[in-house]
Amino acid sequence: MNQPHTTVVLAMSADGKIADAKGSPARFGSPADKAHLEKQIASSDGVLFGAGTLRAYGTTLSVSNPHLLKQREQQSKPLQPVQIVCSASAAIDTKLRFFSQPIPRWLLTTASGAQKWQLNSEFERILVFETSKVEIDWVAAFAQLAQLGLARLAVLGGGKLVASLLRANLIDELWLTVCPLILGGASAPTPVEGAGFLPDLAPRLELLAVQQVEEEVFLHYRLQH
């Protein structure tokens, strides 16, 4: 396998926003949505998110449900999946609570980004893959993640990271939770940022499942590669 099976997991407002116009942490999901997110994380070998998402929350969601921890143990997996911060600049504050969480931490960055962390031990592993444009080389990076034994990845945002992975054809599935509120705001982030896609080139989805839990709707899609 030359790339991991990759699933995007995001909660959004009814008008398709994953945060408000100020970029505040998206805490509008219900306990059912949080449990769903934790289940997706627990079934993954690695969890990817951008530096902006990390800055907004300050932490990441680790697996705490005893049943899910037992499942991972029975599958001979580490209790926590690897948490991988993706950032070309790697400009991340070491004082974030993320760095004191009992989880394995990796950094996926460029050569210049890696230089900032040469004298720090916060990340167990720093992966450097860059293109001629000094951006992260996602295809090469994902091939390396697969070689390192990360067969399943969960992507938790933000929209720039999701857009980059879609452009590189590296996403297999999406789980979108539609939450019952409207955030609005022309500058409020959406699940997929970047330049966008013209209709002829837009990634096409196959709807696998729709589930309603109280006021929320859980949509499960597969990318049509």
N, C-alpha and C positions, 0 to 999 in steps of 0.2 A: 504494500500500500504506500503510495507516494504522498498522500496527504491525509490528515485526520478527518473523521466525520464531524462536521461543524454545524452547531445549532445556535441561532440567535434567539435570545430570550429577553423580551422587553415588555414593559407595561406602558400603555399610552392612554391619553385622554380620548374622548369620543371624537375629537377633531384632529387626532393624529399627532399630538405633542407628547414628547417623553419628559419634558420639564417645562417650567414657565419661562417667560421672556427674560427673567433674571438668571436662568440656569440653576435655580434652586434644586436641591435633591428631590427626586420624584418619590415622595412618600404617600402618594394617593392610592396605592394599591391596598387591597384588603388583606387580612390574615390568610385568606385562601390563596391569594396571589403570591404572598411571601412563601407559603408552604410549597406552592407549585415551583417557584424559583429555586428553593432549596433542594427539591427533588431533582430538578434538572442539573443543578450543580453537583449533587451527590452521584449522579450517573456519569459524570465527566471525569476525564483524567487531568484536564487543564481548563482554567477559566481565564478568558481574555477580556481586557477592558482598556480603554484609553486613559491617558493621564488626566484628561478633563473630567472624566467620570470619577476617577479616584479623588481628585481635588474636591469635587462637589460633595462626596460622601465622607471622605476621610478614612473610611474603612471598606472592607469587602465582606460579603456574606459567607461565613464559613458554615460547614455542616455541623449542626448541633442536635438534630433529631436522633434520639437513641436508635430507632429502627433503621434509619438510613446509615448511621455509623456502623451498626451491626452488619448491614448488607455489604458495605464496603470491606469490612473485616472478613466476611465469608468469601468474598471474591478475591481475597489476598491483595487488596489495594491499600495504599496508605489511607489513614483516616480522613485526610484532607487532600483534595485535588490541588495541583500546583496553580498558584495565582500569578498570572502573567500580565504585567503592565506593558502596554504597547505605546511607545512614544519616540519619535525621531529625535526630539531635542533632549528627552530624559530630564527635563526641568521639573523635578519633583521634590517637595519639602520632606526632609527626613523626619520632621517632627510629627507627621501625620500618624494617627493611631494605628493605621495599617501596618506600620513597621514594628509594632509591638504585639500584633496578633500572632497566635501560635499556628502559623501556616507556612508552607513552603512558598517562597517568593522568587520569581524570575523577572528579568527585564528583557524586552525585545526592542532593540533600538538600532541606531546607526553608529558608525565609528566615533563621530564627535560626541554623540550622546553617551556612549560607553566611557569616554574619557573622564566625564564628570564623576563617575562612580569607581574610578580606579583605586582610590584610597578608602572606599567604604565597603562594609561587609553586609549591608542590609539585604542584598540580593544573593541568593545561593548560586545563581547562574545568570550570566549576561550573554544574550545571543545577539550577534551583530550581523545583520544582512541588509545591504543597501544597494540601491540602483545607481545608475550613472547620474540621476537627478538628485542624489543624496536623500532619497526617501527609503522607507523600509521596503525591502524586496519580499513581498508576502509569499510568493510561490516558493522561493528558496527557504524561507523561514518555516513554512508549514511542512515542507519535505523534511526538514531537520527535526521538527517537533514529532513527526511520525516516527522517525528513526530513533528518537529518544524514548519511544514507548507511549506517547500520548495519542491514543487511538481515537479518543472522543473529546471534542472541545466544546465549551459553552461560551458564547460571546455576549457580554452584558452591556455593550454600548461603548462609547456613544455613537452618534450618527455618522461621524467622519470615519471611524473604524469600520462600521458596517458597510459604508459606501465603498471603502477601499477593498474590502474582502469580496463584495459583490462584483466589483470591476475585475478582480482577479479570478472570478469564478470559483471561489473557495467555500461558499456557503451551501450547505445541503438542506437545512430545514430552518423554519422560523416558528417560534411560539410568540404570538402577540396577544396580550391581555388588554381588552378594551374596557376602560374604567369609566364609570358614569359621571363624568364632569367635562366641562369645556374650558380649556386654558386660553386659547386664542394667542394672539401676538405674532406679528410677522417675523420676529426674530427668535421666537421660541423654537428650541431644537425638535427635530422630528427623527423617526427611526433611521432614516437614510439622508445624510447631508451631502456635501460635495456638489459637483456640477449637475448631477442628475442624469437621467437617461431619456433619450428621445423614444417615442412609442415603439418604433421599429426595432430598437435595440434593448428595450426594457426587459429585465429579467422576468420570466413568466413563472407563475406559481400554480401548484396543484393543491387544492384544499383537501386535507386529510381528515380533519375533524373540527367540529364546532361544539363547544360545551358551555352551557350557562350555569354559573354558580351565583345565586342571588342576583345582584345587579351587574355583575361582570360577565364578559363573554371571552372565552379562551379560544383563540384561532390557531390551528396547527397547519402549517403549509410545508410543502416540499418544493424545492427549486426544480424546475424542468431544465436539466442540463442538455 
